[in-house]
Amino acid sequence: MDHRQFLLEYAQMLRARSRLFREQAMTQARERIIGVVEEVVAPTVLKFRAYTPSDEPKHEQHLRNLSITEMRREIAKGAALFSNLHWCLRTTQDVSNPVITADQPIIVLGPAGLSEEALTRDPNTWIIFPLCREACLIGNCEKIDTDTEAFKPSGVKWLRGQFFRADEGFIYSPARVGTSPSEG
């Protein structure tokens, strides 16, 4: 609990720097109307024109820049997204049964179609953030009975299953854990 704020800010930074966040930011950037300043008429009056991607040879670079700006905005929020949740720390000391992580370091399990804010208020949503091979933070909007406790072996196996369900990317583990949840 002493380092909770720092860990949640770190989780937010990892979330905002993930491949999924970048893809979503690029999709949103593509949906924006982008314009070019054609003339500054007065200090507060500008003439704009909208353009299509074919008008600007560096359009994709501009979109990447917008997505990076969005990522930086998200990181600057600190732990805001996670601050109102209750968190518990699950640990394991068994080196043959480690906590693992993946390219998408934060897993959000909850109802589909909800905004981020609505997800963090839904009691059916669980946010999972592996910290290292021996620990994982788990968050929910409702009070969790224990702040810290050891994982049961089935809990670590379940956690692995969440990461192995990803369609692509890498799984990171300090020990060989198999190639699917059934292999353990």
C-alpha positions, 0 to 999 in steps of 0.5 A: 500500500505504501507504493500504490500510487506509484504502481497505479501511475506506472500501470497507466503509463504502460497502458498508454504506451501499449500497442492496443492504445496506439492502434485506438489512438490512430483510429481516432486520429483518422476520424478527426477532421484535420485542417490547414491554416491558410491565412492569419487575418487577425490575431484571433481570426484564422482561415482554415481549409480541410484536406484529405489524406491525398492533399498532404504527403505526410498525413500518416506522420501527422496522425502518428504525431496526434496519437503520440500527443494523445498518449502523453495526455493519457500518461499525464493523467497519472493514476486517475483512471485507476485511483477510485478502484479498490486494489489487492496484491496477489503474490506467489513464491513458487518459481515454477508457477510464476506470474506472467505478463504480455505485450498488453500489460493491463488486462481489463475484464468486463462488459463489452461496449462500456467506456473506460469510465463506465468500466471502472464503475462496473462491479463486473469489471476486473483490472489486472496488472502483473507487477513482476514474476511474484506479484500482481495487482487486481482492481475492482470498484467494490471493496476487496476483502483482503489487501494482500494474499498468496495466489492459489495455484488455480489463480495463477493458472487462470491469470495465464489463461487471460494472457494466452487468449491474446491473438497476437503478441508475446507472453513474458515469463521467467520460467517455461510455462507451456504454450497454452493454459492447458499446459500450465 
